[in-house]
């Protein structure tokens, strides 16, 4: 029997309820379960462990002929990005991989990309599993956070500013070019190619935001769609200035509708979206300078007006844009769509 359930409805219906019921019987060493970027385990009075898993499936998350070195990088990067969103420092990861055949050249390149990133963040491979089958890569990453310093999705408050790191929309622009949905000059494609294939996990930013950000997540499925997760768990609304979404020069060369769509809901950006009180603005600007990383204030959190969270999009003059005109900006990636 087929169903129209999306990814998050599926998790909620069949897994989260049962998992939460088991947590209620737990000895409380598990302080946070399903529903955030990472699960949190209390190791001792001083330290919390963050745990996250992500799976990459051929022809769903990457092309069949994907560069294996880039794929090794990305497989780990998407997990480290989850750790970053919680403010965690990486401590290790496991790798489970299904391979259609033993291709020595492919494995050499894949492991090169994987370990180059692992070395950069001092995050060793500590175990896993291999088997024959369709190409499928699953990594579980572990991180450490000082007790009480984890940045969750559930603590955004009305009046908080909404920020995003780096640039958004380039990964979707690369995908559009590779799918021949539009044409990019080779030099423009080369300028942003890594944004899709070799994203940078914002580990240092996440650690800097401990005690500053009230809520955070990484942008994997699209900025506005992912922001909705913060709003749902914090029970708040938001307003976003559409013209403030940070875009590359390459993306700005596209039509306004493509710019807005790719930046708002393109996905695969792996930047950090977070909320913070207005009195933290100067500190956030200092962090931006310290890390040489753009961090842009794009909106603010509002009091929830109904039973479901709502995002209002504003023009450059602060006027609310008609829902019918901007509905396409709220599409986000769904694994079962």
N, C-alpha and C positions, 0 to 999 in steps of 0.2 A: 504494500500500500504506500503510494507516494504522498508526500506532504509538502505544504508551502512554508514550513517552518524555516526561519533563517538561522544562522549560526548561533546567535546569542539566545534566541528563544529555545533552540534545541538544548543548549547547555543548561538554561534555567529549568526547563521542564523535566529533563531526564537525569541530570547530574547534580546541580547545585543544591536542590532541596534535600536529596539523600545525603550529600556530603555535609551540609550544615547540621542535619540531624545527628550524624556521627560525631561532629565536632562538639556538640552539646554534651556528649558523654566523655569527651577527652579530658585529660588532666591539665589542659590549658597550656601545654608546651607549644601547641599550634595557636598562634595569636591571630592569624588571618588566613582564610582559605580561598575558595574560588571567587573570582570577581574583580581582581586587581591585576596589575602587571606581574606581580610575584606573590607566592604564598610566603608567610612569615612564620618562622619557628624560633621560639625563645631557647637559646643555647645555655645562657647563664645570666646573672643579673646585669651584666655589662653589654651583652652582644645578642643580636638577632640575626638569624640566617634567612636570606631571601632566596627563593627557588623558583625558576621559571623554565618552561619547555616550549619550544617552537618546532614545527615540522615544515619542511619544504618538499613539495611533491612535484615531480617532473610534469610539465605541461599544465600545471595549475599555478605554481609559484615561479617557475622559470622555464625557459624554452629548452627543448630537447637537445639543442646544440650549444647550450650555454658554455661559456668559457669556464672550465673546471677550477682554475685558480681563483677567479672572481667568485665562483659559487662557494668555494671553501671559506672565503672571507665573509660573504654575506650570511652563510648559515650560522656562523658564530656571532656576527654583528647584530643580527636581529634579536638574539637572546641577550647580549650585553646591553642592548638598548632598553630592554625591560628592566634589567638591574639598575641602569642609570635613572630611569623614571622613579624608582623607589629610593634613590640616594645610596645605593649599595656599591661597595667595592668588590670587584670580581675576585673569587678565590679558587675557582676550578669549574670544569664542565665535563659531561659525559657525551659520547657520540654513539647513536644507533643508526646504522646505515644499511639500506637494502640496495644491492647492486645487481643489475641484469647480467653482468659478466665481469670477469676480472680483467680490466684494461689498465695495464701498468702505467702507461703514459698519462691516462686520465687521473689515476690515483696519485701519481707523483705531483701533478699540477694542483689537484684538489687539496692535498695535504700541505703543499707549499703555502697556498693562500690561507688555509685554516691556521697554521702554526705561526705565520707572520703576524696575524692579528692577535693570536693568543699570547705571543711573546710581547707585543706592544702593551698589553694590559696585564701582564704577569698572571695569566689565567691558564693553568696547565690542564691538559687532558688527563682525566683520572680514571676512565673506564668507559664501558659501553657494550655494544653488540654489533655483529655483522651477520648478514644473511643474503641469500640470493633472492631476487625478486625485482619488481619495477623500482626504478631509482627513486629513493625516498630517504631524506636526511632528517633526523630528529636529534636535536641537542637539548640537554638539560643543563642549565648554568646555575651556579651557586655564588652568592655574594654575602658580604658581611656589612651590617649596619649597627652603629651604637644603639643600645636599648632606648626605645622611645623616640628615635630620630627618623624612622621610616616615613616617607612621603606617600600618603595614601590618596585614593581618589575621592574619599568620602568627607573631606574636611575643608571644602571651599565654602566661603561665607559671603553673603551680600556685601557689596562694597569692595571686595577684592578685585584687583586688576587681573586681567588674563594676558599671559605672555606666551610667545613662541620663540624657540631658538632657530638660528640659521635661516634657511630659505625653504619654501614649500612649493611643490608643483613640478619640480624638474624631473623627478622620477617618472611621473605620469607623462611628461612631455617626451622623454626618451622612449617610453613604451609606445606612445602614439606614433613616433617616427618608425620604430621597428615593426609595428603593425601596418605601416603605410597608411595610417589615418591622416597624416599630413607629411609634408616634406621639410626636412631641416638641412641646411648646408652642412657638409661634412665637418667643417671647423666648429660649427655651433653644437652639433651632436657630440663631438669629441670633448667640448668644453664642459658638458654636463653629464656625460656617459656614466661617470663614477657615482653619480647621485642615485642611480638605480642599481648598479651592479656592485658597488663597493661603498655602501653607506658608512658613515662615521658614528659609532655609538657615543653619546654625550656623557660618558662616565664622569669626567671631572666636573662638568656642570651639575650633574645630579648630586654629587657629594658637596659641592659648594652651596646647593640650595637647601641642605638640611637646616631646619630651624628658620628658614626664610619663606619657602613655598608652603602654602597650606594644603595644596593638592597638586598632583601631576600625573601625567601618563606620556607614553611615547606615541608618536603618530605613525601608525602602520596602515590603517584602513581609510584614512582621510581625516583632515583636521576637524571639520565640523562634526562628522559622525563620531569620531573618537572623543571630542569634547563632550558630547552627549553622555558618555559614560561617567564623567565627572559630575555632570549636572544631575544625572539619575541617582547616583550614590550619595551626593551631598544634598539632594532635594532643593535645588536652586535653579534659576533661569540665567540667561546670559544675553548680553548684547555685544555684537562684533562689528567693528568698522571694516567694511569690505575692502576699502582702498588701502588699509594698513597691512594687509597680508603681505609678508615679505617675499618678493619674487626676484629671480635672477634677471639679468639683462636679456638673456636668451628667451626666457618666457615672456618678458615684456614686449618682445617683438611680435608676438602672436595677437590675434584679435582679443578684444576685451572679454568676450564671453569665454574663450578658451583659457585666458589668464585666470579668470575668476573660478571657472570650473576646476581646473587642474590644481590651483592653490587651495581651494576650499575642500575638495573631496577626492583629489587624485590618489592619495595613498602612497605607501612605500617610502615616505620621507625619513622616518626614524629620527625626527627632531623631537624635542621635549616641549609639550604644552603644559603650562603650570599657572597656578593662581597664587597671589600674594597680596598682603595688605598694601595700600598706597604708600605708607610710610617706609616701605622697603625699596622704593624706586631707586634711590641713590646707591644703595648697596648692590642692587641688580645691575645698574649701569657700571659699577666698579668691577663686578664679576665679568661682565661683558668685555671690558677693557683687559682685564687680567688674562682671560682665556682667548682673546682676539676672536671672539665669536659674537655675531650680531644676536641681540635678544630684543624682540620687538613687543611693545605693549599694544595689543590688538582689540581690547575691549574690557568689559568688567562683568562681574557677577551681580545678579539681581535677585530679589526675593521671588520665590516661586509663586506664580499666580493661579495655577490649577493643579490637577493631579498628575500631569505629565510635564517634564521639563521642556522649556521652549528657548530657542535661540532667535533673537531678532537681529537682522542684518541692517546696518545703517550705511547711508551714503556719506560722502565727505563732509556734508553739512549737518550730519547727525539726524537726518530724517530716516524713518523706518521704511525700508524697501518693501514693496508689495510682495506678499507670499507667493502669488501666482508667477511673479517675474523671477523669483530666486529659488523656486522649489527644486530645480535641477542641481543646485549647489549642496543639497543635503543628501545626495546619494553617496554611499560609501561602500567599500568592498565587502562582500559577504561570500564566504567559501561555498555556500550552498545556493547562491543566486544563479 
